[in-house]
């Protein structure tokens, strides 16, 4: 059994523990963790869902944010999957799919009907769940962009 908690305050210890494990796996070193988490709070509109196991072990998290695209005649708010991580022991057990669906439902609850993300590690995972590569859409991090219409 798992417990899912939505986080809006990134000083939350559950989120920080998961995020630090995630960055450690990626080999990213951060000098000022408090500053990083404070920056996430200061940006506004960030949210995350943290999943824990019944024994309190961190399973993973998904961090999301509404972002506004506008240009010319059109405007749309998309749900941006900002960061996403599942602990190795819980991979391939449905936890990632469950967290992604929770994030998509959070977007829909906020009347956001398009999910958008970049990935360099799991394109097959996202494609299996209905995301398609958005050709012509460029990300600042140079990774491929994936989109899914949610509603």
N, CA, C and O atoms as a GROMACS GRO file, in nm:
protein
  604
    1UNK      N    1   0.084  -0.119   0.000
    1UNK     CA    2   0.000   0.000   0.000
    1UNK      C    3   0.088   0.125   0.000
    1UNK      O    4   0.194   0.129   0.063
    2UNK      N    5   0.043   0.225  -0.071
    2UNK     CA    6   0.119   0.349  -0.083
    2UNK      C    7   0.037   0.467  -0.034
    2UNK      O    8  -0.086   0.461  -0.028
    3UNK      N    9   0.107   0.572   0.000
    3UNK     CA   10   0.045   0.697   0.040
    3UNK      C   11   0.096   0.806  -0.053
    3UNK      O   12   0.216   0.819  -0.075
    4UNK      N   13   0.004   0.883  -0.109
    4UNK     CA   14   0.039   0.992  -0.200
    4UNK      C   15   0.002   1.124  -0.134
    4UNK      O   16  -0.111   1.143  -0.088
    5UNK      N   17   0.098   1.216  -0.130
    5UNK     CA   18   0.078   1.346  -0.068
    5UNK      C   19   0.112   1.455  -0.167
    5UNK      O   20   0.218   1.453  -0.229
    6UNK      N   21   0.020   1.550  -0.182
    6UNK     CA   22   0.050   1.664  -0.269
    6UNK      C   23   0.126   1.768  -0.187
    6UNK      O   24   0.088   1.799  -0.074
    7UNK      N   25   0.232   1.820  -0.247
    7UNK     CA   26   0.322   1.913  -0.179
    7UNK      C   27   0.320   2.046  -0.255
    7UNK      O   28   0.337   2.050  -0.377
    8UNK      N   29   0.301   2.154  -0.182
    8UNK     CA   30   0.314   2.288  -0.239
    8UNK      C   31   0.429   2.364  -0.175
    8UNK      O   32   0.474   2.466  -0.227
    9UNK      N   33   0.477   2.312  -0.063
    9UNK     CA   34   0.588   2.374   0.010
    9UNK      C   35   0.708   2.280  -0.001
    9UNK      O   36   0.709   2.170   0.055
   10UNK      N   37   0.808   2.325  -0.075
   10UNK     CA   38   0.922   2.238  -0.106
   10UNK      C   39   1.026   2.230   0.005
   10UNK      O   40   1.134   2.175  -0.013
   11UNK      N   41   0.991   2.287   0.121
   11UNK     CA   42   1.073   2.263   0.240
   11UNK      C   43   1.024   2.137   0.311
   11UNK      O   44   1.080   2.098   0.413
   12UNK      N   45   0.920   2.073   0.258
   12UNK     CA   46   0.867   1.949   0.313
   12UNK      C   47   0.975   1.841   0.308
   12UNK      O   48   1.035   1.817   0.203
   13UNK      N   49   0.999   1.777   0.420
   13UNK     CA   50   1.108   1.678   0.432
   13UNK      C   51   1.089   1.560   0.338
   13UNK      O   52   1.187   1.507   0.285
   14UNK      N   53   0.965   1.517   0.316
   14UNK     CA   54   0.941   1.402   0.226
   14UNK      C   55   0.987   1.435   0.084
   14UNK      O   56   1.053   1.354   0.018
   15UNK      N   57   0.952   1.555   0.037
   15UNK     CA   58   0.994   1.596  -0.096
   15UNK      C   59   1.145   1.611  -0.103
   15UNK      O   60   1.208   1.563  -0.197
   16UNK      N   61   1.202   1.677  -0.004
   16UNK     CA   62   1.347   1.701  -0.005
   16UNK      C   63   1.426   1.571  -0.006
   16UNK      O   64   1.525   1.559  -0.078
   17UNK      N   65   1.382   1.474   0.071
   17UNK     CA   66   1.450   1.344   0.075
   17UNK      C   67   1.448   1.279  -0.064
   17UNK      O   68   1.550   1.230  -0.112
   18UNK      N   69   1.331   1.278  -0.126
   18UNK     CA   70   1.318   1.217  -0.259
   18UNK      C   71   1.399   1.293  -0.363
   18UNK      O   72   1.467   1.232  -0.445
   19UNK      N   73   1.393   1.426  -0.358
   19UNK     CA   74   1.463   1.507  -0.458
   19UNK      C   75   1.615   1.490  -0.445
   19UNK      O   76   1.685   1.483  -0.546
   20UNK      N   77   1.665   1.483  -0.324
   20UNK     CA   78   1.809   1.464  -0.303
   20UNK      C   79   1.854   1.327  -0.356
   20UNK      O   80   1.962   1.316  -0.413
   21UNK      N   81   1.773   1.224  -0.336
   21UNK     CA   82   1.807   1.091  -0.390
   21UNK      C   83   1.809   1.096  -0.543
   21UNK      O   84   1.898   1.038  -0.606
   22UNK      N   85   1.713   1.164  -0.599
   22UNK     CA   86   1.704   1.179  -0.745
   22UNK      C   87   1.828   1.247  -0.801
   22UNK      O   88   1.890   1.196  -0.894
   23UNK      N   89   1.867   1.361  -0.745
   23UNK     CA   90   1.985   1.432  -0.793
   23UNK      C   91   2.112   1.350  -0.769
   23UNK      O   92   2.204   1.355  -0.850
   24UNK      N   93   2.118   1.276  -0.660
   24UNK     CA   94   2.233   1.191  -0.632
   24UNK      C   95   2.247   1.085  -0.742
   24UNK      O   96   2.358   1.058  -0.789
   25UNK      N   97   2.136   1.024  -0.783
   25UNK     CA   98   2.138   0.926  -0.892
   25UNK      C   99   2.189   0.986  -1.021
   25UNK      O  100   2.259   0.921  -1.099
   26UNK      N  101   2.154   1.112  -1.044
   26UNK     CA  102   2.196   1.180  -1.166
   26UNK      C  103   2.339   1.232  -1.158
   26UNK      O  104   2.395   1.278  -1.258
   27UNK      N  105   2.398   1.225  -1.039
   27UNK     CA  106   2.534   1.276  -1.020
   27UNK      C  107   2.539   1.428  -1.012
   27UNK      O  108   2.644   1.488  -1.039
   28UNK      N  109   2.428   1.490  -0.976
   28UNK     CA  110   2.422   1.636  -0.965
   28UNK      C  111   2.449   1.675  -0.820
   28UNK      O  112   2.382   1.626  -0.729
   29UNK      N  113   2.545   1.762  -0.801
   29UNK     CA  114   2.580   1.809  -0.666
   29UNK      C  115   2.528   1.950  -0.648
   29UNK      O  116   2.545   2.036  -0.735
   30UNK      N  117   2.464   1.974  -0.536
   30UNK     CA  118   2.405   2.104  -0.507
   30UNK      C  119   2.473   2.159  -0.381
   30UNK      O  120   2.478   2.092  -0.278
   31UNK      N  121   2.524   2.280  -0.390
   31UNK     CA  122   2.591   2.343  -0.275
   31UNK      C  123   2.492   2.394  -0.172
   31UNK      O  124   2.515   2.384  -0.051
   32UNK      N  125   2.381   2.447  -0.220
   32UNK     CA  126   2.285   2.512  -0.131
   32UNK      C  127   2.146   2.452  -0.150
   32UNK      O  128   2.064   2.507  -0.223
   33UNK      N  129   2.122   2.339  -0.084
   33UNK     CA  130   1.992   2.273  -0.096
   33UNK      C  131   1.879   2.364  -0.049
   33UNK      O  132   1.775   2.374  -0.114
   34UNK      N  133   1.899   2.429   0.065
   34UNK     CA  134   1.794   2.517   0.117
   34UNK      C  135   1.759   2.625   0.015
   34UNK      O  136   1.642   2.656  -0.005
   35UNK      N  137   1.860   2.681  -0.050
   35UNK     CA  138   1.837   2.783  -0.152
   35UNK      C  139   1.759   2.728  -0.270
   35UNK      O  140   1.671   2.795  -0.324
   36UNK      N  141   1.792   2.605  -0.312
   36UNK     CA  142   1.722   2.543  -0.425
   36UNK      C  143   1.574   2.524  -0.392
   36UNK      O  144   1.488   2.557  -0.473
   37UNK      N  145   1.546   2.470  -0.274
   37UNK     CA  146   1.407   2.446  -0.237
   37UNK      C  147   1.332   2.578  -0.215
   37UNK      O  148   1.213   2.587  -0.246
   38UNK      N  149   1.399   2.677  -0.162
   38UNK     CA  150   1.339   2.810  -0.145
   38UNK      C  151   1.305   2.870  -0.282
   38UNK      O  152   1.200   2.932  -0.300
   39UNK      N  153   1.395   2.850  -0.378
   39UNK     CA  154   1.372   2.898  -0.515
   39UNK      C  155   1.247   2.832  -0.576
   39UNK      O  156   1.168   2.898  -0.644
   40UNK      N  157   1.231   2.701  -0.552
   40UNK     CA  158   1.111   2.632  -0.602
   40UNK      C  159   0.985   2.695  -0.543
   40UNK      O  160   0.885   2.714  -0.613
   41UNK      N  161   0.990   2.727  -0.414
   41UNK     CA  162   0.875   2.792  -0.350
   41UNK      C  163   0.851   2.930  -0.407
   41UNK      O  164   0.737   2.968  -0.433
   42UNK      N  165   0.959   3.006  -0.426
   42UNK     CA  166   0.947   3.145  -0.472
   42UNK      C  167   0.893   3.155  -0.614
   42UNK      O  168   0.830   3.255  -0.648
   43UNK      N  169   0.918   3.054  -0.698
   43UNK     CA  170   0.868   3.054  -0.835
   43UNK      C  171   0.716   3.059  -0.839
   43UNK      O  172   0.657   3.120  -0.928
   44UNK      N  173   0.654   2.994  -0.743
   44UNK     CA  174   0.508   2.986  -0.740
   44UNK      C  175   0.455   2.885  -0.839
   44UNK      O  176   0.524   2.847  -0.934
   45UNK      N  177   0.333   2.842  -0.817
   45UNK     CA  178   0.260   2.749  -0.903
   45UNK      C  179   0.324   2.611  -0.915
   45UNK      O  180   0.277   2.530  -0.994
   46UNK      N  181   0.428   2.582  -0.840
   46UNK     CA  182   0.487   2.449  -0.839
   46UNK      C  183   0.407   2.360  -0.745
   46UNK      O  184   0.357   2.405  -0.642
   47UNK      N  185   0.395   2.234  -0.781
   47UNK     CA  186   0.334   2.134  -0.695
   47UNK      C  187   0.407   2.003  -0.718
   47UNK      O  188   0.473   1.986  -0.821
   48UNK      N  189   0.396   1.913  -0.625
   48UNK     CA  190   0.455   1.780  -0.641
   48UNK      C  191   0.367   1.680  -0.569
   48UNK      O  192   0.296   1.713  -0.474
   49UNK      N  193   0.372   1.559  -0.616
   49UNK     CA  194   0.308   1.448  -0.546
   49UNK      C  195   0.420   1.355  -0.505
   49UNK      O  196   0.498   1.309  -0.588
   50UNK      N  197   0.426   1.327  -0.375
   50UNK     CA  198   0.527   1.237  -0.320
   50UNK      C  199   0.457   1.107  -0.280
   50UNK      O  200   0.355   1.109  -0.212
   51UNK      N  201   0.513   0.996  -0.324
   51UNK     CA  202   0.459   0.864  -0.289
   51UNK      C  203   0.552   0.797  -0.191
   51UNK      O  204   0.674   0.792  -0.211
   52UNK      N  205   0.494   0.746  -0.083
   52UNK     CA  206   0.571   0.670   0.016
   52UNK      C  207   0.507   0.532   0.035
   52UNK      O  208   0.387   0.515   0.015
   53UNK      N  209   0.589   0.437   0.073
   53UNK     CA  210   0.541   0.302   0.102
   53UNK      C  211   0.486   0.299   0.244
   53UNK      O  212   0.506   0.392   0.321
   54UNK      N  213   0.417   0.191   0.277
   54UNK     CA  214   0.355   0.177   0.409
   54UNK      C  215   0.459   0.187   0.521
   54UNK      O  216   0.427   0.232   0.631
   55UNK      N  217   0.583   0.146   0.493
   55UNK     CA  218   0.688   0.151   0.595
   55UNK      C  219   0.756   0.289   0.602
   55UNK      O  220   0.850   0.307   0.678
   56UNK      N  221   0.707   0.385   0.522
   56UNK     CA  222   0.763   0.520   0.522
   56UNK      C  223   0.873   0.542   0.420
   56UNK      O  224   0.922   0.653   0.405
   57UNK      N  225   0.912   0.436   0.351
   57UNK     CA  226   1.018   0.450   0.250
   57UNK      C  227   0.969   0.536   0.133
   57UNK      O  228   0.855   0.523   0.088
   58UNK      N  229   1.057   0.622   0.085
   58UNK     CA  230   1.023   0.707  -0.029
   58UNK      C  231   1.020   0.624  -0.156
   58UNK      O  232   1.118   0.558  -0.191
   59UNK      N  233   0.907   0.627  -0.224
   59UNK     CA  234   0.890   0.555  -0.350
   59UNK      C  235   0.931   0.644  -0.467
   59UNK      O  236   1.000   0.599  -0.559
   60UNK      N  237   0.889   0.771  -0.464
   60UNK     CA  238   0.921   0.863  -0.572
   60UNK      C  239   0.839   0.989  -0.564
   60UNK      O  240   0.764   1.010  -0.468
   61UNK      N  241   0.853   1.071  -0.666
   61UNK     CA  242   0.777   1.196  -0.672
   61UNK      C  243   0.761   1.238  -0.817
   61UNK      O  244   0.836   1.195  -0.905
   62UNK      N  245   0.664   1.323  -0.839
   62UNK     CA  246   0.647   1.390  -0.967
   62UNK      C  247   0.620   1.537  -0.935
   62UNK      O  248   0.534   1.570  -0.853
   63UNK      N  249   0.695   1.624  -1.000
   63UNK     CA  250   0.681   1.768  -0.978
   63UNK      C  251   0.621   1.830  -1.104
   63UNK      O  252   0.664   1.801  -1.215
   64UNK      N  253   0.520   1.914  -1.084
   64UNK     CA  254   0.450   1.969  -1.198
   64UNK      C  255   0.420   2.117  -1.177
   64UNK      O  256   0.425   2.169  -1.066
   65UNK      N  257   0.388   2.182  -1.290
   65UNK     CA  258   0.366   2.326  -1.286
   65UNK      C  259   0.285   2.366  -1.409
   65UNK      O  260   0.315   2.322  -1.520
   66UNK      N  261   0.183   2.450  -1.390
   66UNK     CA  262   0.117   2.506  -1.507
   66UNK      C  263   0.209   2.608  -1.574
   66UNK      O  264   0.270   2.691  -1.507
   67UNK      N  265   0.218   2.601  -1.706
   67UNK     CA  266   0.295   2.703  -1.779
   67UNK      C  267   0.209   2.756  -1.893
   67UNK      O  268   0.132   2.682  -1.955
   68UNK      N  269   0.224   2.883  -1.919
   68UNK     CA  270   0.143   2.951  -2.019
   68UNK      C  271   0.223   2.970  -2.147
   68UNK      O  272   0.335   3.022  -2.146
   69UNK      N  273   0.162   2.928  -2.257
   69UNK     CA  274   0.218   2.954  -2.389
   69UNK      C  275   0.128   3.056  -2.456
   69UNK      O  276   0.005   3.043  -2.453
   70UNK      N  277   0.188   3.157  -2.516
   70UNK     CA  278   0.105   3.251  -2.591
   70UNK      C  279   0.187   3.310  -2.704
   70UNK      O  280   0.309   3.324  -2.695
   71UNK      N  281   0.118   3.342  -2.807
   71UNK     CA  282   0.183   3.402  -2.922
   71UNK      C  283   0.079   3.435  -3.026
   71UNK      O  284  -0.011   3.356  -3.056
   72UNK      N  285   0.092   3.551  -3.080
   72UNK     CA  286  -0.002   3.590  -3.184
   72UNK      C  287  -0.145   3.591  -3.133
   72UNK      O  288  -0.182   3.671  -3.047
   73UNK      N  289  -0.223   3.501  -3.186
   73UNK     CA  290  -0.367   3.499  -3.163
   73UNK      C  291  -0.409   3.399  -3.055
   73UNK      O  292  -0.522   3.406  -3.005
   74UNK      N  293  -0.319   3.304  -3.017
   74UNK     CA  294  -0.359   3.194  -2.931
   74UNK      C  295  -0.284   3.194  -2.798
   74UNK      O  296  -0.175   3.250  -2.785
   75UNK      N  297  -0.347   3.130  -2.701
   75UNK     CA  298  -0.289   3.117  -2.568
   75UNK      C  299  -0.336   2.983  -2.511
   75UNK      O  300  -0.451   2.944  -2.530
   76UNK      N  301  -0.246   2.913  -2.442
   76UNK     CA  302  -0.283   2.787  -2.378
   76UNK      C  303  -0.198   2.768  -2.254
   76UNK      O  304  -0.080   2.800  -2.251
   77UNK      N  305  -0.262   2.715  -2.150
   77UNK     CA  306  -0.189   2.674  -2.031
   77UNK      C  307  -0.170   2.523  -2.040
   77UNK      O  308  -0.266   2.448  -2.055
   78UNK      N  309  -0.046   2.480  -2.029
   78UNK     CA  310  -0.013   2.337  -2.032
   78UNK      C  311   0.036   2.295  -1.894
   78UNK      O  312   0.086   2.376  -1.816
   79UNK      N  313   0.020   2.169  -1.867
   79UNK     CA  314   0.074   2.112  -1.744
   79UNK      C  315   0.212   2.056  -1.772
   79UNK      O  316   0.228   1.959  -1.846
   80UNK      N  317   0.312   2.118  -1.713
   80UNK     CA  318   0.451   2.081  -1.736
   80UNK      C  319   0.497   1.983  -1.628
   80UNK      O  320   0.496   2.016  -1.510
   81UNK      N  321   0.537   1.865  -1.670
   81UNK     CA  322   0.600   1.769  -1.579
   81UNK      C  323   0.745   1.812  -1.570
   81UNK      O  324   0.823   1.794  -1.664
   82UNK      N  325   0.778   1.867  -1.458
   82UNK     CA  326   0.907   1.932  -1.440
   82UNK      C  327   1.018   1.833  -1.402
   82UNK      O  328   1.124   1.831  -1.463
   83UNK      N  329   0.991   1.753  -1.302
   83UNK     CA  330   1.085   1.650  -1.257
   83UNK      C  331   1.003   1.528  -1.218
   83UNK      O  332   0.889   1.539  -1.174
   84UNK      N  333   1.064   1.410  -1.235
   84UNK     CA  334   0.991   1.285  -1.210
   84UNK      C  335   1.094   1.179  -1.175
   84UNK      O  336   1.190   1.158  -1.249
   85UNK      N  337   1.073   1.112  -1.061
   85UNK     CA  338   1.170   1.011  -1.018
   85UNK      C  339   1.101   0.902  -0.939
   85UNK      O  340   1.014   0.928  -0.857
   86UNK      N  341   1.141   0.779  -0.964
   86UNK     CA  342   1.097   0.662  -0.889
   86UNK      C  343   1.222   0.591  -0.838
   86UNK      O  344   1.315   0.566  -0.914
   87UNK      N  345   1.223   0.557  -0.710
   87UNK     CA  346   1.336   0.484  -0.651
   87UNK      C  347   1.353   0.350  -0.722
   87UNK      O  348   1.256   0.286  -0.761
   88UNK      N  349   1.476   0.312  -0.739
   88UNK     CA  350   1.508   0.191  -0.816
   88UNK      C  351   1.430   0.069  -0.770
   88UNK      O  352   1.384  -0.010  -0.854
   89UNK      N  353   1.414   0.051  -0.640
   89UNK     CA  354   1.344  -0.066  -0.587
   89UNK      C  355   1.196  -0.071  -0.627
   89UNK      O  356   1.134  -0.177  -0.619
   90UNK      N  357   1.140   0.042  -0.670
   90UNK     CA  358   0.998   0.049  -0.702
   90UNK      C  359   0.972   0.064  -0.853
   90UNK      O  360   0.857   0.078  -0.894
   91UNK      N  361   1.076   0.060  -0.932
   91UNK     CA  362   1.060   0.075  -1.077
   91UNK      C  363   0.999  -0.052  -1.136
   91UNK      O  364   1.020  -0.162  -1.086
   92UNK      N  365   0.924  -0.035  -1.244
   92UNK     CA  366   0.857  -0.144  -1.314
   92UNK      C  367   0.754  -0.215  -1.226
   92UNK      O  368   0.729  -0.334  -1.241
   93UNK      N  369   0.694  -0.138  -1.133
   93UNK     CA  370   0.589  -0.193  -1.046
   93UNK      C  371   0.462  -0.109  -1.052
   93UNK      O  372   0.373  -0.124  -0.969
   94UNK      N  373   0.454  -0.021  -1.152
   94UNK     CA  374   0.334   0.059  -1.170
   94UNK      C  375   0.333   0.191  -1.095
   94UNK      O  376   0.239   0.269  -1.109
   95UNK      N  377   0.436   0.218  -1.016
   95UNK     CA  378   0.438   0.342  -0.938
   95UNK      C  379   0.454   0.466  -1.026
   95UNK      O  380   0.391   0.568  -1.001
   96UNK      N  381   0.537   0.458  -1.128
   96UNK     CA  382   0.556   0.572  -1.218
   96UNK      C  383   0.427   0.603  -1.295
   96UNK      O  384   0.389   0.719  -1.308
   97UNK      N  385   0.363   0.499  -1.344
   97UNK     CA  386   0.236   0.518  -1.415
   97UNK      C  387   0.133   0.581  -1.323
   97UNK      O  388   0.061   0.672  -1.364
   98UNK      N  389   0.126   0.533  -1.200
   98UNK     CA  390   0.029   0.586  -1.104
   98UNK      C  391   0.056   0.734  -1.074
   98UNK      O  392  -0.037   0.814  -1.071
   99UNK      N  393   0.182   0.769  -1.052
   99UNK     CA  394   0.214   0.910  -1.024
   99UNK      C  395   0.185   0.999  -1.144
   99UNK      O  396   0.134   1.110  -1.129
  100UNK      N  397   0.217   0.952  -1.264
  100UNK     CA  398   0.189   1.031  -1.383
  100UNK      C  399   0.039   1.054  -1.397
  100UNK      O  400  -0.004   1.164  -1.430
  101UNK      N  401  -0.041   0.951  -1.373
  101UNK     CA  402  -0.187   0.966  -1.381
  101UNK      C  403  -0.238   1.062  -1.273
  101UNK      O  404  -0.330   1.139  -1.299
  102UNK      N  405  -0.180   1.060  -1.155
  102UNK     CA  406  -0.219   1.154  -1.051
  102UNK      C  407  -0.189   1.298  -1.094
  102UNK      O  408  -0.269   1.388  -1.071
  103UNK      N  409  -0.073   1.318  -1.156
  103UNK     CA  410  -0.037   1.452  -1.204
  103UNK      C  411  -0.133   1.495  -1.315
  103UNK      O  412  -0.178   1.610  -1.316
  104UNK      N  413  -0.165   1.406  -1.407
  104UNK     CA  414  -0.259   1.439  -1.514
  104UNK      C  415  -0.396   1.476  -1.457
  104UNK      O  416  -0.460   1.570  -1.504
  105UNK      N  417  -0.441   1.402  -1.356
  105UNK     CA  418  -0.568   1.434  -1.292
  105UNK      C  419  -0.563   1.569  -1.220
  105UNK      O  420  -0.662   1.642  -1.218
  106UNK      N  421  -0.448   1.602  -1.162
  106UNK     CA  422  -0.430   1.733  -1.097
  106UNK      C  423  -0.443   1.842  -1.203
  106UNK      O  424  -0.507   1.945  -1.179
  107UNK      N  425  -0.382   1.821  -1.320
  107UNK     CA  426  -0.395   1.918  -1.429
  107UNK      C  427  -0.542   1.936  -1.467
  107UNK      O  428  -0.591   2.049  -1.476
  108UNK      N  429  -0.612   1.825  -1.489
  108UNK     CA  430  -0.752   1.834  -1.529
  108UNK      C  431  -0.836   1.906  -1.425
  108UNK      O  432  -0.925   1.984  -1.459
  109UNK      N  433  -0.809   1.880  -1.299
  109UNK     CA  434  -0.882   1.947  -1.190
  109UNK      C  435  -0.862   2.099  -1.199
  109UNK      O  436  -0.950   2.175  -1.160
  110UNK      N  437  -0.746   2.141  -1.250
  110UNK     CA  438  -0.716   2.284  -1.264
  110UNK      C  439  -0.744   2.334  -1.407
  110UNK      O  440  -0.694   2.439  -1.448
  111UNK      N  441  -0.826   2.258  -1.480
  111UNK     CA  442  -0.868   2.294  -1.616
  111UNK      C  443  -0.751   2.313  -1.712
  111UNK      O  444  -0.749   2.405  -1.794
  112UNK      N  445  -0.653   2.224  -1.700
  112UNK     CA  446  -0.538   2.219  -1.790
  112UNK      C  447  -0.551   2.089  -1.868
  112UNK      O  448  -0.558   1.981  -1.810
  113UNK      N  449  -0.554   2.100  -2.001
  113UNK     CA  450  -0.590   1.985  -2.084
  113UNK      C  451  -0.477   1.931  -2.170
  113UNK      O  452  -0.499   1.842  -2.252
  114UNK      N  453  -0.356   1.983  -2.153
  114UNK     CA  454  -0.241   1.932  -2.226
  114UNK      C  455  -0.125   1.913  -2.129
  114UNK      O  456  -0.091   2.004  -2.054
  115UNK      N  457  -0.066   1.794  -2.130
  115UNK     CA  458   0.054   1.768  -2.053
  115UNK      C  459   0.175   1.780  -2.143
  115UNK      O  460   0.170   1.742  -2.260
  116UNK      N  461   0.284   1.833  -2.089
  116UNK     CA  462   0.407   1.852  -2.168
  116UNK      C  463   0.527   1.818  -2.080
  116UNK      O  464   0.526   1.845  -1.960
  117UNK      N  465   0.629   1.760  -2.142
  117UNK     CA  466   0.749   1.723  -2.066
  117UNK      C  467   0.865   1.703  -2.162
  117UNK      O  468   0.847   1.697  -2.284
  118UNK      N  469   0.984   1.695  -2.105
  118UNK     CA  470   1.102   1.653  -2.181
  118UNK      C  471   1.158   1.529  -2.112
  118UNK      O  472   1.137   1.508  -1.993
  119UNK      N  473   1.229   1.448  -2.190
  119UNK     CA  474   1.292   1.331  -2.130
  119UNK      C  475   1.415   1.291  -2.210
  119UNK      O  476   1.418   1.304  -2.332
  120UNK      N  477   1.514   1.243  -2.139
  120UNK     CA  478   1.628   1.182  -2.206
  120UNK      C  479   1.650   1.040  -2.156
  120UNK      O  480   1.745   0.973  -2.196
  121UNK      N  481   1.560   0.994  -2.068
  121UNK     CA  482   1.578   0.862  -2.010
  121UNK      C  483   1.464   0.765  -2.035
  121UNK      O  484   1.485   0.644  -2.028
  122UNK      N  485   1.342   0.814  -2.064
  122UNK     CA  486   1.229   0.722  -2.068
  122UNK      C  487   1.126   0.753  -2.176
  122UNK      O  488   1.006   0.753  -2.148
  123UNK      N  489   1.169   0.780  -2.300
  123UNK     CA  490   1.068   0.812  -2.402
  123UNK      C  491   0.967   0.700  -2.423
  123UNK      O  492   0.849   0.728  -2.447
  124UNK      N  493   1.009   0.575  -2.417
  124UNK     CA  494   0.917   0.463  -2.437
  124UNK      C  495   0.808   0.459  -2.331
  124UNK      O  496   0.692   0.428  -2.360
  125UNK      N  497   0.844   0.491  -2.207
  125UNK     CA  498   0.748   0.496  -2.096
  125UNK      C  499   0.638   0.596  -2.128
  125UNK      O  500   0.519   0.564  -2.117
  126UNK      N  501   0.677   0.717  -2.166
  126UNK     CA  502   0.578   0.821  -2.194
  126UNK      C  503   0.495   0.789  -2.318
  126UNK      O  504   0.374   0.813  -2.320
  127UNK      N  505   0.558   0.735  -2.421
  127UNK     CA  506   0.484   0.699  -2.542
  127UNK      C  507   0.380   0.592  -2.513
  127UNK      O  508   0.269   0.595  -2.566
  128UNK      N  509   0.416   0.496  -2.428
  128UNK     CA  510   0.323   0.390  -2.389
  128UNK      C  511   0.200   0.448  -2.319
  128UNK      O  512   0.092   0.390  -2.323
  129UNK      N  513   0.219   0.563  -2.253
  129UNK     CA  514   0.109   0.626  -2.179
  129UNK      C  515   0.042   0.739  -2.257
  129UNK      O  516  -0.030   0.820  -2.200
  130UNK      N  517   0.066   0.743  -2.389
  130UNK     CA  518  -0.008   0.834  -2.474
  130UNK      C  519   0.060   0.965  -2.510
  130UNK      O  520   0.000   1.047  -2.580
  131UNK      N  521   0.182   0.986  -2.466
  131UNK     CA  522   0.255   1.108  -2.502
  131UNK      C  523   0.317   1.088  -2.640
  131UNK      O  524   0.363   0.979  -2.674
  132UNK      N  525   0.318   1.194  -2.717
  132UNK     CA  526   0.379   1.189  -2.850
  132UNK      C  527   0.485   1.298  -2.860
  132UNK      O  528   0.475   1.404  -2.799
  133UNK      N  529   0.586   1.267  -2.939
  133UNK     CA  530   0.693   1.366  -2.959
  133UNK      C  531   0.635   1.485  -3.034
  133UNK      O  532   0.572   1.470  -3.139
  134UNK      N  533   0.658   1.602  -2.980
  134UNK     CA  534   0.605   1.725  -3.038
  134UNK      C  535   0.708   1.783  -3.133
  134UNK      O  536   0.788   1.868  -3.095
  135UNK      N  537   0.705   1.737  -3.253
  135UNK     CA  538   0.801   1.784  -3.353
  135UNK      C  539   0.780   1.933  -3.377
  135UNK      O  540   0.667   1.980  -3.388
  136UNK      N  541   0.888   2.006  -3.384
  136UNK     CA  542   0.880   2.150  -3.404
  136UNK      C  543   0.877   2.228  -3.274
  136UNK      O  544   0.896   2.350  -3.274
  137UNK      N  545   0.854   2.161  -3.164
  137UNK     CA  546   0.855   2.226  -3.032
  137UNK      C  547   0.994   2.204  -2.973
  137UNK      O  548   1.041   2.090  -2.965
  138UNK      N  549   1.058   2.311  -2.931
  138UNK     CA  550   1.195   2.301  -2.880
  138UNK      C  551   1.200   2.336  -2.732
  138UNK      O  552   1.135   2.430  -2.686
  139UNK      N  553   1.278   2.259  -2.658
  139UNK     CA  554   1.298   2.284  -2.515
  139UNK      C  555   1.433   2.353  -2.495
  139UNK      O  556   1.528   2.329  -2.569
  140UNK      N  557   1.440   2.437  -2.395
  140UNK     CA  558   1.566   2.506  -2.365
  140UNK      C  559   1.678   2.410  -2.330
  140UNK      O  560   1.795   2.441  -2.352
  141UNK      N  561   1.642   2.292  -2.275
  141UNK     CA  562   1.745   2.194  -2.240
  141UNK      C  563   1.784   2.105  -2.358
  141UNK      O  564   1.861   2.010  -2.341
  142UNK      N  565   1.732   2.134  -2.477
  142UNK     CA  566   1.763   2.063  -2.601
  142UNK      C  567   1.711   1.920  -2.607
  142UNK      O  568   1.743   1.847  -2.701
  143UNK      N  569   1.631   1.877  -2.508
  143UNK     CA  570   1.575   1.743  -2.510
  143UNK      C  571   1.447   1.741  -2.594
  143UNK      O  572   1.386   1.845  -2.617
  144UNK      N  573   1.409   1.622  -2.638
  144UNK     CA  574   1.284   1.608  -2.711
  144UNK      C  575   1.166   1.642  -2.620
  144UNK      O  576   1.167   1.613  -2.501
  145UNK      N  577   1.067   1.706  -2.679
  145UNK     CA  578   0.947   1.747  -2.608
  145UNK      C  579   0.836   1.646  -2.639
  145UNK      O  580   0.819   1.606  -2.754
  146UNK      N  581   0.762   1.605  -2.536
  146UNK     CA  582   0.649   1.515  -2.551
  146UNK      C  583   0.525   1.583  -2.498
  146UNK      O  584   0.530   1.656  -2.399
  147UNK      N  585   0.412   1.557  -2.566
  147UNK     CA  586   0.284   1.617  -2.527
  147UNK      C  587   0.175   1.512  -2.527
  147UNK      O  588   0.182   1.410  -2.597
  148UNK      N  589   0.073   1.539  -2.446
  148UNK     CA  590  -0.044   1.454  -2.444
  148UNK      C  591  -0.166   1.542  -2.420
  148UNK      O  592  -0.166   1.626  -2.329
  149UNK      N  593  -0.269   1.523  -2.500
  149UNK     CA  594  -0.395   1.594  -2.477
  149UNK      C  595  -0.474   1.514  -2.373
  149UNK      O  596  -0.501   1.395  -2.392
  150UNK      N  597  -0.509   1.580  -2.264
  150UNK     CA  598  -0.567   1.511  -2.149
  150UNK      C  599  -0.718   1.511  -2.147
  150UNK      O  600  -0.779   1.423  -2.086
  151UNK      N  601  -0.780   1.608  -2.210
  151UNK     CA  602  -0.926   1.617  -2.196
  151UNK      C  603  -0.998   1.616  -2.325
  151UNK      O  604  -1.121   1.623  -2.328
   0.00000   0.00000   0.00000
